[in-house]
C-alpha cells in the first residue's frame, strides 16, 4: 500500500503540512510521548540520536501513529553503500531521506536507484532524497578556515544543489537564507527543506544561518524543520499551533 499524503483533519490547517518536527529525543518512549502531545502534527524527523537509540522500529512506530517520517541520517559513503542504505530506508517507509551531496554524483545516482528499488519492494510511494549542502551550523569564516574550502557557503551551496539535480535527486537541505537563490535556479517540484528555523523571539542556539518560518516559506522553502522551539516548549502543542498561525 502506498503512503498517503492526504492532509489529516485537525486545527493545524494546511500550514501543519509544511512543518516537520525534529524528534531530538534519546529514546522511542520520549519521542512517542512528544508526538502524542501534538495532535495536529503531520510529519516528524528522525535523526541520528533517536535512530541510534531506538533503531528502525521507531520509524515503524511513528508511521503506525499515522505520521510521515523524514529519516535524517545524512548518508555519505561509497556508491554501493549509499545505495544499500537508501534501499533499506525506503523499505521502512521514510518519505524523505538525507544524503550528503558532497559524496559526489555517482554516489547520489546510486542512492536514488536504491531508494526507488526499496520502495518498490514494499509497494510504497517512492521517497524523495534530499541532498545535504552545507550544514546550518557552519559560518563562512570557520567554513573556510577548518575545511579549506575557498568558496563561501553562499557559492558552495548552489554548486552542490546543482550536482544533486544532475544526479536525479529530488531535493536539497539548505539554510533558509539560501532558499530564495536555490528556488530561482530549481523550481518546484524540486524540494527545498530548511532547518535553522526559529520563530520570532526564539533563541538561535547552535544554528547560525536562521530565519523565521514565514520568511523561509515566502522565500521558497517546501517544508520547514523545527525542533527545540516546539519540543522544548512548556506546551509543545501550543508552540506548534503558534508556528502554524505564523504561516497563516
Buried (B, 14 or more C-beta within 10 A) or exposed (E): EEBEEEEBEEEBBEBBBBBBBBBBBEEBEBBBEBBEEBEBBBBBBBBEBBBEBBEBEBBEBBBEEEBBBBBBBBBBBEBEBBBBBBBBBBBBBBBBBBBBBBBBBEBBBBBBBBBBBBBEEBEBBBBBBBBBBBBBBBEBEEBBEEEEBEBBBBEBBBEBBBBBBEBBBBBBBBBBBBBBBBBEEBEEEBBBBBBBBBBEEBEEBEBBBBBBBBBBBEBBBBBBBBBBBBBEBEEBBEBBBBBBEBBE
